């Protein structure tokens, strides 16, 4: 919570946090605790579902369900065509406006199973958050907390997330 509070101060910078642990150590429990604490402190009960303080995402539907979140593709409006990743495409005006409303009060985005997220996908998330938040800082100046175990499942047909993000961003833009 201190990281979020610091990012809210004038001149504050967002945090990018990686939480690692092997299977069964309680990462999902920690995700639940962080999400609940952020929503309790920064959220508004009257519009918690339409303008939450925290969003949760994961690369697969099963993992997203386990953390009460959405798939990364759905959350960020990232297209899949013919069963494969499409190149980065800006959102249509209506979709952009919808996400700007949804992301209006976001303090933190939590991503689980980061080892299954490819570097290009992470670059697309970065680009999408910049587009939604109208901010050129990394990830649209949103606090990002990722969870996972880099020794577990790698991304399918993609470079690992720890590949140079600048290279991945260029790849995502050029696909």
N, C-alpha and C positions, 0 to 999 in steps of 0.2 A: 504494500500500500504506500510505503514511503516513496517508491519510485514514481508512482502515479501522482502523488502530491507534489513531488519535485517538478514533474513535467508540466504541471498546471501553473507554476509560478512564472512571472514574466522572465523571458529568456530561458525558460526550462526546456530541456530536450527530452524526447520520448525515450523510453527504455526498450531494449531488445534483449530478452532474457531466454536462455535455454535451460530447461530443467530435464536432467537425464536420470534414468534409473532402469534397471532390468525389469522384466515382466514380473508382476505381482507385488511390487514394492509400495504401491499406493499412489501412482501418478494420477489416476482418475479421481481418487479421493481429494488430492491436492487441487486438481482442476475445479472440482465442485466447491471446495472451500474458497478458492480465489474468486470464482464467478459469483458465489453468493455474497461474499464480503464486498466486492466491487458494486454489485447491484444494490445492496443494502445501503452503502455509503453514498453512491452517486446517482442511483436510479430514482425514478419517480413511479410509485406504485400505480398511479393513474394511467401511465402510458408505458409501462415496462415492456409490453410486447411490441408496441409500435416504435418506441424510441428507447431501446435498452442502453445500459451503460457498458455492458460487456457482450461480445459476440463470440460464439464457439464454433470452430470448424475442424474438419478432418478430411483426409484424402478419400476415405471410403464411407459408404453409407452406414455400415455396421459400426464403425468407430464413431461416426457422428452421432448415431443414436445413443451409444453408450455414454456420451458426454452431454447429451441434451442439446446437440448442435446441428449443424447442416454440413453437407459436403462442401468442400472448397469451391467446386465449380458452381454450385447453387448460390452459396453465400456471396460470391464475388461476381457472379454473372459471366463466368468464363466458359466460352463455347467449346463443345466437342462436336466434331463433324465426322460422320462415317466411323464412329468408334475410336477416333484418334483425336489428339489435341489439335485444335485449330490455332492459327496464328492469333496474335493479340489484335482484337478489334475494339475500338471505343464503344461504349454503351450507346444504344439509341436514347434519344432525349427522354422518353418516358421512363425507361429503365434507370437511367442516370438519376433522374429526379426522385424516383422511388427509393433508390439506395441512398441518396443524399439525405432524405428524410429519415430512413432507418438508421443511418450512421451518425445522425446529428449530435447525439449525446454520448457517443462511444468514448470510453476512457481506455479500454484495453480489448484486444482481440487475442483469443487463446486458440492455438492450433495444436491438436494432438497428433501423434504418430508422424512427426516431422520427417522421420527417416523414409517414409513412403511418398513424400512430396518431392518432386523433381526440382532441379535448379531453375528450369525454365518456368515451371508453375509458380515458384516463389517470386521470380521476376515479374510474372504477370500479376500476381497479388500486389506487389509493390506498385506497378504501373496503375492498377485499378484503384488502389487507395489514393494515389496522387490525383487521379481523375475525379474520384468521388469527393474527396476532401478539398479539392482545388488548392493543393499545397505541394510544392516541389521537393520538400524534405522526404527522406526515405520513408516509405510506407505511409505517406500522407501525414506524417508527424503523429501517428497513432502508436500507443504503447503495444508492443507485440510480445507475447509469452508463448514459447513453443515447448512442447513436451515430446519425449520419445527416447528411443535407444538406437543409436546409429549402428549397433551390431545386430539389430533385428531386421525386418524386411526392408529391402531397398526399393526405390521407385521402379515401376514397371516401364520398360523401354524409355528410360530417361536418365539424365545425369544426376548424381546425388546432389542433395540440397547444399552441401558444403562446397560445391564447385563455385568458382569465382562469380559473384553476383553480377559484376559489370559485364563479363562475357555473356552470362545468361540473359541479362537484360537486352543486350544487343541481339542475341539469338531470338528472344521473344518478339522483339520489334520487327525482325527481318523474316520471320516465318510466314 
